[in-house]
Amino acid sequence: MELRKAFGATLRQVRLQKSLTQEDFALVSSRTNVSLLERGGTSPTLDKLEELCSVLAIHPVSLVAACYMRKENTGDVRRFLSRVQEELQLMELPSNVDKGGRGDI
């Protein structure tokens, strides 16, 4: 599945699971933009992703992970997250990132 379509389908699924309407996103995005995102017509910026997830009351990484699981057609959450965990550890992020710092970047 194309990434934008996977994102849109995932956004719509989570929105409906939480019994939200497209209008519930009015403070962060227009109904037209939410509709366009859900149809896979566009993809959000990182800032917009964070705003959308604030309305959904979920972490942006959760929505992105679910999107990629849909794209890759996998339902094995443990295997998927294990892979992500291993990759994050290999990135050797600065230790003070955990404390809200910017790290050595």
C-alpha positions in Angstrom: 0.0 0.0 0.0 1.2 3.5 -0.8 2.5 5.4 2.3 0.0 8.3 2.0 -2.9 5.9 1.6 -1.7 3.9 4.6 -1.4 7.1 6.7 -4.9 8.3 5.7 -6.5 5.0 6.4 -4.8 4.8 9.8 -5.8 8.4 10.7 -9.4 7.7 9.8 -9.4 4.4 11.7 -8.1 6.0 14.9 -10.4 9.0 14.5 -13.4 6.7 14.2 -12.3 4.5 17.0 -12.2 7.5 19.2 -15.7 8.7 18.0 -14.3 11.9 16.6 -15.5 13.8 13.6 -13.4 15.7 11.1 -14.8 18.8 12.6 -13.3 17.9 16.0 -9.9 18.8 14.5 -11.1 22.4 13.8 -8.6 23.9 16.2 -5.6 22.3 14.4 -6.8 21.7 10.8 -9.7 22.3 8.5 -12.2 19.6 7.8 -11.1 19.8 4.2 -7.5 19.1 5.1 -8.4 16.2 7.4 -10.5 14.7 4.6 -7.6 15.2 2.1 -5.2 13.5 4.6 -7.6 10.6 5.1 -8.0 10.1 1.4 -4.2 9.9 0.9 -4.2 13.1 -1.1 -1.5 14.7 1.0 0.8 13.9 3.9 1.2 16.0 7.1 4.3 17.9 8.2 5.8 16.8 11.5 4.2 19.8 13.2 0.8 18.9 11.8 1.2 15.3 12.8 1.8 16.4 16.4 -1.3 18.6 16.3 -3.5 15.9 14.8 -2.2 13.4 17.5 -3.0 15.9 20.2 -6.6 15.8 19.2 -6.5 12.0 19.0 -4.8 11.9 22.4 -2.0 9.6 21.2 1.7 9.9 20.7 2.7 10.7 17.1 5.0 7.7 17.0 2.0 5.5 17.7 0.2 6.8 14.7 3.3 6.6 12.5 4.0 3.0 13.7 0.4 2.0 13.0 0.7 3.6 9.6 3.8 1.6 8.7 2.3 -1.6 10.0 -0.6 -1.1 7.6 1.8 -0.2 4.7 3.9 -3.3 5.4 0.8 -5.4 5.9 1.9 -6.7 9.3 -0.1 -7.3 12.4 2.7 -8.5 14.6 3.1 -5.6 16.9 5.8 -7.2 19.0 8.0 -8.1 16.0 7.5 -4.6 14.6 8.3 -2.8 17.8 11.3 -5.1 18.5 12.7 -4.0 15.2 12.1 -0.4 16.0 13.7 -0.8 19.4 16.8 -2.4 17.9 17.2 0.3 15.3 16.8 3.1 17.9 19.5 1.5 20.1 21.8 1.3 17.1 21.4 5.0 16.6 23.2 5.7 19.8 21.2 8.7 20.8 22.8 11.1 23.3 21.9 10.0 26.9 20.5 13.5 27.8 17.8 13.2 25.1 15.9 11.1 27.7 16.0 14.1 30.1 14.4 16.5 27.6 17.7 17.9 26.5 18.7 18.4 22.9 21.7 16.1 23.1 24.9 16.7 21.3 23.2 17.6 18.1 
